[in-house]
Amino acid sequence: MTPPTPRPQLSLLDLVAVREGGTVADALQIALRTAQHAETLGFVRYWLAEHHNMAGIASSATAVLVGHIAGGTSRIRVGSGGIMLPNHAPLVVAEAFGTLAELYPGRIDLGLGRAPGTDPTTMRALRRNRVETEEDFPHDVAELQHLLAAPEPGQRLIAMPGAGTNVPVWLLGSSLFSAQLAAERGLPYAFASHFAPRMLHQAIALYRSLFRPSAAWPRPYVTIGVPLIAAPTDDEAEYLASSTYQRVLGILTGDRRRLLPPVANYAAQLQPQERAAIGDFLAAAVIGGSDTVRAGLLRLAEATQADEFMLVSDVYDPALRLRSLEIAAQAHAQAWPRS
């Protein structure tokens, strides 16, 4: 008999989209309501992504938002998905997330990425005169872990707050580099298949094969990004997903805008090469009614054996976004009924 597919946990990644016709303040309020809703649905964590100088994304001050969301919830883990470490000195990150860990003990995650998460001009503005490259990432991760650990005798540089909080560090990536580094350090690994799914299977296979157990993580732990739009019917889900399709096409063509309302028959209006490009970007997406979502989640779980699905649900109407998460949670419960 074939063993059952392991039951992945559900989480949510939020870019805090600013909607067309809305404001940044609206986006921040929607993010908090969404996190509160995810908590009631039993999601295990809610992460926010660092992006800068991008129209329609309001999550640039990621640590500030992590504190805002954690303060408005009570149980769900809140963290970064992720902090782009080349943009920051490790000490600053340790102090910020150490402070959060003291305010919300046992609830803060620190996901780290090695890309700048922005354009070259903004990257220079963030770094000022610092000379920092992606190749410095392993050293910076090690320094950050050291600063968050209990101080050693004679240690001169202490993160205060931060030292001794042992905030869980995750590595994020869309290639093999971070997969290998996470395995070597015995850290959990989150693959960005919500926008770069091409190397998903290769990266998680490498991570699992090279994983070295650590005190905090005795076994490998894989989270994968899953674009998800759920609705009562497949047709309505496809209609709502047109907001995501427009956003993806804008990313691919350099025409970034605020999150746009859905458009009927949007995909049919595109050129074949545009539909193909969007399809490649969203290859890990699950879009449809309850039955379709349940089948899609099961298929992803069987293919990846992921420990956790980090959903990304960009629905223009905030209320329909909450409904999308409800349908996803119900489909997940039907796919993996608890005994």
C-alpha positions as CSV (number, residue, x, y, z in Angstrom):
1,M,0.0,0.0,0.0
2,T,1.3,3.5,-0.9
3,P,1.9,5.6,2.2
4,P,-0.3,8.7,2.5
5,T,1.2,12.0,1.4
6,P,2.4,13.9,4.4
7,R,0.2,16.8,5.5
8,P,1.8,20.1,4.8
9,Q,1.0,23.1,7.1
10,L,-0.5,26.2,5.6
11,S,1.0,29.7,5.9
12,L,0.7,33.0,4.0
13,L,3.2,35.4,2.4
14,D,2.0,38.9,1.9
15,L,3.5,41.6,-0.3
16,V,1.0,44.1,1.1
17,A,-0.4,45.1,-2.3
18,V,-1.6,48.6,-2.8
19,R,-4.7,48.3,-4.9
20,E,-5.7,50.6,-7.8
21,G,-7.9,53.2,-6.2
22,G,-6.7,52.5,-2.7
23,T,-4.0,53.9,-0.5
24,V,-1.0,52.6,1.4
25,A,-3.0,53.0,4.6
26,D,-5.7,50.8,3.1
27,A,-3.1,48.2,2.2
28,L,-1.8,48.1,5.7
29,Q,-5.2,47.7,7.3
30,I,-6.0,44.9,4.8
31,A,-2.8,43.1,5.7
32,L,-3.7,43.1,9.4
33,R,-7.2,41.9,8.8
34,T,-5.8,39.2,6.5
35,A,-3.4,38.0,9.2
36,Q,-6.1,37.9,11.8
37,H,-8.3,35.9,9.4
38,A,-5.4,33.5,8.6
39,E,-4.9,33.0,12.3
40,T,-8.5,32.0,12.8
41,L,-8.2,29.5,9.9
42,G,-5.2,27.8,11.7
43,F,-2.4,29.0,9.4
44,V,0.9,28.6,11.2
45,R,2.8,31.7,10.0
46,Y,2.3,35.0,8.2
47,W,5.3,36.4,6.5
48,L,6.0,39.8,4.8
49,A,8.5,40.4,2.0
50,E,11.0,43.2,1.6
51,H,10.8,45.1,-1.6
52,H,11.7,48.7,-2.4
53,N,10.8,51.3,-4.9
54,M,8.1,49.2,-6.4
55,A,4.7,50.5,-7.3
56,G,1.9,48.7,-5.5
57,I,4.0,47.0,-2.8
58,A,3.9,48.5,0.7
59,S,6.1,46.0,2.7
60,S,9.5,47.8,2.4
61,A,9.8,48.5,6.1
62,T,9.5,44.8,6.8
63,A,10.5,44.7,10.5
64,V,8.0,47.5,11.3
65,L,5.2,45.6,9.6
66,V,6.2,42.3,11.4
67,G,5.7,44.2,14.7
68,H,2.4,45.7,13.6
69,I,1.0,42.3,12.5
70,A,2.3,40.5,15.6
71,G,0.7,43.1,17.8
72,G,-2.7,42.6,16.1
73,T,-2.6,38.8,16.4
74,S,-2.1,36.4,19.3
75,R,-0.9,33.0,18.2
76,I,0.3,32.9,14.5
77,R,4.0,33.2,13.9
78,V,5.0,36.4,12.1
79,G,8.2,37.0,10.2
80,S,10.0,38.1,7.1
81,G,9.9,36.3,3.8
82,G,12.4,37.7,3.7
83,I,14.8,40.4,4.8
84,M,17.2,40.9,1.9
85,L,20.4,40.7,3.9
86,P,22.7,42.4,1.4
87,N,20.7,45.6,2.1
88,H,21.4,45.6,5.8
89,A,24.2,45.3,8.4
90,P,23.7,42.0,10.4
91,L,23.8,43.9,13.7
92,V,20.8,46.1,12.6
93,V,18.8,43.1,11.6
94,A,19.7,41.3,14.9
95,E,18.6,44.2,17.0
96,A,15.4,44.7,15.1
97,F,14.3,41.1,15.2
98,G,15.7,40.6,18.7
99,T,13.4,43.5,19.8
100,L,10.5,41.8,18.1
101,A,11.3,38.5,19.8
102,E,11.3,40.2,23.2
103,L,7.9,41.8,22.4
104,Y,6.4,38.6,21.0
105,P,8.3,35.7,22.4
106,G,8.1,32.4,20.5
107,R,6.3,34.0,17.5
108,I,8.9,35.7,15.3
109,D,10.7,34.2,12.3
110,L,13.6,35.7,10.3
111,G,13.6,34.6,6.7
112,L,16.7,35.8,4.8
113,G,17.3,36.3,1.1
114,R,20.5,37.2,-0.7
115,A,19.1,39.3,-3.6
116,P,18.7,43.1,-3.1
117,G,15.0,42.9,-3.9
118,T,15.0,46.1,-5.9
119,D,16.6,48.0,-8.8
120,P,20.3,49.1,-8.9
121,T,19.5,52.8,-8.1
122,T,17.5,51.9,-5.0
123,M,20.2,49.3,-4.0
124,R,22.8,52.1,-4.0
125,A,20.5,54.3,-2.0
126,L,20.0,51.6,0.6
127,R,23.6,50.6,1.0
128,R,25.1,54.1,0.7
129,N,28.9,53.6,0.7
130,R,28.8,50.0,1.9
131,V,30.4,47.6,-0.5
132,E,28.3,44.4,-0.1
133,T,27.7,41.7,-2.6
134,E,25.6,38.5,-2.7
135,E,28.8,36.5,-2.3
136,D,29.0,37.9,1.3
137,F,25.7,36.3,2.2
138,P,27.1,33.1,3.9
139,H,29.4,35.3,6.2
140,D,26.5,37.6,7.0
141,V,24.2,34.7,7.9
142,A,26.8,33.3,10.2
143,E,27.3,36.7,11.8
144,L,23.6,37.2,12.3
145,Q,23.2,33.7,13.9
146,H,26.1,34.5,16.2
147,L,24.5,37.8,17.3
148,L,21.2,36.2,18.0
149,A,22.8,33.4,20.1
150,A,23.8,33.6,23.7
151,P,26.9,35.8,24.1
152,E,30.2,34.0,24.5
153,P,32.8,35.0,27.2
154,G,34.7,38.0,26.1
155,Q,32.4,38.7,23.1
156,R,32.8,42.4,22.3
157,L,29.9,43.0,20.0
158,I,26.5,42.2,21.6
159,A,23.2,42.8,19.9
160,M,21.0,44.4,22.6
161,P,18.2,43.4,22.2
162,G,18.9,40.3,20.2
163,A,21.5,38.3,22.0
164,G,20.1,35.0,23.4
165,T,16.8,35.3,21.6
166,N,17.8,32.6,19.1
167,V,15.2,33.9,16.6
168,P,14.7,31.1,14.1
169,V,16.6,31.9,10.9
170,W,15.3,30.6,7.6
171,L,17.0,30.7,4.2
172,L,15.0,31.7,1.2
173,G,15.9,31.1,-2.5
174,S,15.0,30.4,-6.0
175,S,18.2,28.6,-7.0
176,L,20.6,26.0,-5.7
177,F,22.9,28.4,-3.8
178,S,20.6,29.0,-0.7
179,A,19.5,25.4,-0.8
180,Q,23.0,24.2,-0.3
181,L,23.8,26.8,2.3
182,A,20.6,26.0,4.3
183,A,21.6,22.3,4.2
184,E,25.1,22.9,5.4
185,R,23.9,25.1,8.3
186,G,21.0,22.9,9.3
187,L,18.4,25.6,8.7
188,P,14.9,25.4,7.3
189,Y,14.6,26.3,3.6
190,A,11.8,28.2,1.8
191,F,11.8,28.0,-2.0
192,A,10.3,30.9,-4.0
193,S,8.2,28.8,-6.3
194,H,5.5,31.4,-6.2
195,F,7.5,33.4,-8.8
196,A,10.4,31.3,-9.9
197,P,9.4,27.6,-9.9
198,R,11.8,26.3,-12.5
199,M,14.4,24.9,-10.1
200,L,12.0,23.8,-7.4
201,H,12.5,20.1,-7.5
202,Q,16.2,20.2,-8.0
203,A,16.7,22.7,-5.2
204,I,14.7,20.8,-2.6
205,A,16.3,17.5,-3.6
206,L,19.8,19.0,-3.1
207,Y,18.8,20.5,0.2
208,R,17.5,17.2,1.6
209,S,20.4,15.2,0.3
210,L,23.0,17.6,1.9
211,F,21.2,18.4,5.1
212,R,23.3,18.4,8.3
213,P,21.1,18.2,11.4
214,S,21.4,21.1,13.8
215,A,20.3,21.5,17.4
216,A,17.2,23.4,16.4
217,W,16.5,21.4,13.2
218,P,17.2,17.7,13.5
219,R,15.7,17.1,10.1
220,P,15.3,19.1,6.9
221,Y,12.2,21.4,6.7
222,V,10.9,22.6,3.3
223,T,8.4,25.3,2.6
224,I,7.3,26.2,-0.9
225,G,5.6,29.3,-2.2
226,V,2.2,28.5,-3.8
227,P,0.2,31.2,-5.7
228,L,-3.4,30.4,-4.8
229,I,-6.7,31.8,-5.9
230,A,-9.8,30.0,-4.7
231,A,-13.5,30.7,-5.3
232,P,-16.8,28.8,-5.4
233,T,-16.3,27.9,-9.0
234,D,-13.3,27.4,-11.3
235,D,-14.6,30.1,-13.6
236,E,-14.8,32.7,-10.9
237,A,-11.4,31.8,-9.6
238,E,-9.9,32.2,-13.1
239,Y,-11.6,35.6,-13.3
240,L,-10.2,36.7,-9.9
241,A,-6.8,35.4,-10.9
242,S,-6.7,37.9,-13.8
243,S,-5.5,40.5,-11.2
244,T,-2.5,38.3,-10.6
245,Y,-2.0,37.7,-14.3
246,Q,-1.9,41.5,-14.9
247,R,0.6,41.9,-12.1
248,V,2.9,39.1,-13.4
249,L,2.8,40.5,-16.9
250,G,3.8,43.9,-15.5
251,I,6.7,42.3,-13.7
252,L,7.8,40.6,-16.9
253,T,7.5,43.7,-19.1
254,G,8.8,46.2,-16.5
255,D,5.4,47.9,-16.3
256,R,4.8,47.6,-12.5
257,R,1.5,49.0,-11.3
258,R,-0.8,48.8,-8.3
259,L,-2.9,45.6,-8.0
260,L,-5.6,46.0,-10.7
261,P,-9.2,44.8,-10.7
262,P,-10.0,41.6,-12.4
263,V,-10.8,41.6,-16.1
264,A,-13.2,39.1,-17.8
265,N,-11.6,36.8,-20.3
266,Y,-8.2,38.4,-19.7
267,A,-6.1,35.5,-20.7
268,A,-7.9,35.2,-24.0
269,Q,-6.9,38.8,-24.9
270,L,-3.2,38.1,-24.5
271,Q,-0.7,37.0,-27.2
272,P,0.4,33.3,-27.0
273,Q,3.9,34.2,-25.8
274,E,2.4,36.4,-23.0
275,R,0.2,33.6,-21.8
276,A,3.2,31.2,-21.9
277,A,5.3,33.6,-19.9
278,I,2.7,34.0,-17.3
279,G,2.2,30.2,-17.2
280,D,5.9,29.7,-16.6
281,F,5.9,32.3,-13.8
282,L,2.9,30.7,-12.1
283,A,3.7,27.0,-12.8
284,A,3.2,26.2,-9.1
285,A,-0.2,28.0,-8.9
286,V,-3.4,26.5,-7.7
287,I,-6.4,28.3,-9.1
288,G,-10.0,27.1,-9.0
289,G,-13.0,25.9,-6.9
290,S,-12.8,23.7,-3.9
291,D,-12.3,20.4,-5.7
292,T,-9.7,21.9,-8.0
293,V,-7.8,23.4,-5.1
294,R,-7.9,20.2,-3.1
295,A,-6.5,18.3,-6.1
296,G,-3.9,20.9,-6.8
297,L,-2.6,20.9,-3.2
298,L,-2.5,17.1,-3.1
299,R,-0.6,17.1,-6.4
300,L,2.0,19.6,-5.1
301,A,2.4,17.7,-1.9
302,E,2.9,14.4,-3.7
303,A,5.5,16.0,-6.0
304,T,7.5,17.9,-3.4
305,Q,6.8,16.2,0.0
306,A,6.9,19.8,1.3
307,D,6.4,20.4,5.0
308,E,4.6,23.6,4.5
309,F,2.8,25.6,1.8
310,M,3.3,29.3,1.9
311,L,0.3,30.7,0.0
312,V,0.4,33.9,-2.0
313,S,-3.2,35.1,-2.7
314,D,-3.4,38.4,-4.6
315,V,-7.1,39.0,-4.9
316,Y,-8.2,42.6,-5.7
317,D,-11.3,42.6,-3.5
318,P,-10.1,42.1,0.2
319,A,-13.3,40.3,1.2
320,L,-12.9,37.8,-1.7
321,R,-9.3,37.3,-0.7
322,L,-10.4,36.3,2.8
323,R,-12.9,33.9,1.2
324,S,-10.2,32.5,-1.0
325,L,-8.2,31.6,2.1
326,E,-11.2,30.0,3.7
327,I,-11.8,27.8,0.7
328,A,-8.2,26.9,0.6
329,A,-8.2,26.0,4.3
330,Q,-11.4,23.9,3.8
331,A,-9.9,22.1,0.8
332,H,-6.7,21.4,2.7
333,A,-8.7,19.9,5.6
334,Q,-10.6,17.7,3.1
335,A,-7.4,16.6,1.5
336,W,-5.8,15.7,4.8
337,P,-8.6,14.9,7.3
338,R,-7.4,14.7,10.9
339,S,-8.1,11.4,12.6
